[in-house]
Amino acid sequence: MGSVGIRNLKNKLSRYLGKVKEGEILRVTERGKTIAYITPAKANKEYEEIANLARKGIGSWKGGKPKGSERLAKISGKPISEIVVEDRR
């Protein structure tokens, strides 16, 4: 994995994008701290799946860690804890 500062990336963008196109993952830094990764499009199938869900209106993602659903699932029947206790008997 290569690493590049913002200024150098800006000045030599074509060169670095060529490396990414060849399959290299590029870490972008600002004052020594990692702020982004540039990855080849073909190697990032997970992102494409998330983007497709967002386009369809099924889900959304703002780039952070997933927090789960805002709506709780409604289920009927016994709680899992009761089923486990019964199974242990």
N, C-alpha and C positions, 0 to 999 in steps of 0.2 A: 504494500500500500504506500503510495506516495503522499507527500505532504507539501502544501504550498500556501504562502501567505496571500492575503487578498490583493495587495498591490502587484505582486508578481503574477498572480492569476489574471488580473485585468490586463497587464501589459503583454502577456503571452498566452492569451486565451485559446487561440487556435492550436497551439502546441499541446497544451494540457488536455483539451477536448480530444485531440488525436490519440493521446494515451488512454483516455477513458474509452474511446471507441475501440481500441485494441483489447479492452478487457480489464484495465487497471482501475482500482477504486482510489479516488483522490480525496484526501482529507484537507479541508480548507481551514486555515487558522487565522486568528486575529490577535495580535500581540501574544502569540504563543498558546492561545486557548483554541481548542477545536470548536468551530461554529457550524460546520456543515460537512457532508460527504457528497461527492459526486460519483454516481455509480453508472455503469453501462445500463441502458434501458432494457436489454434482453436479459440481464441478470437480476432484474428486480420485478419478478412476477407478482409478489405480494402487493407491491404498490399499485400495480395495474388492476388487481382484483379489488382493492379498496377504492380506487378511483372509479371503477365501473359501478360499484354499489352506490357511491355518492352521486354519480350522474343519474342513476335510476331513481334516486330519492329514497333508497332503502336505508342508507346509513350516512354518517358524516364522520370526518376525521380532520382534526386540525394539527396533526403532526405529533401530538403528545402521546403519552401512555394511555391506552384504552381504559375508560372508567366503568364500562358496563352500560347496561340499558337504563334510561331514566324511568321507564315504566317497569314496575314489578310484574312478574309473570303470575297469573292467577291459576292456581291449581286446585283440584279437589281431591278428597281422600285423606288418608292418614299422613301425618308428617313423617319424614324420613327417619327421624329419631325413634319414633314408635316402631316402625318396621324393623329397624336394626335391633332394638331391644327384644322384640318378639322373635326374631331370627336367632338370637343368642340363647334363647331358652331351650 
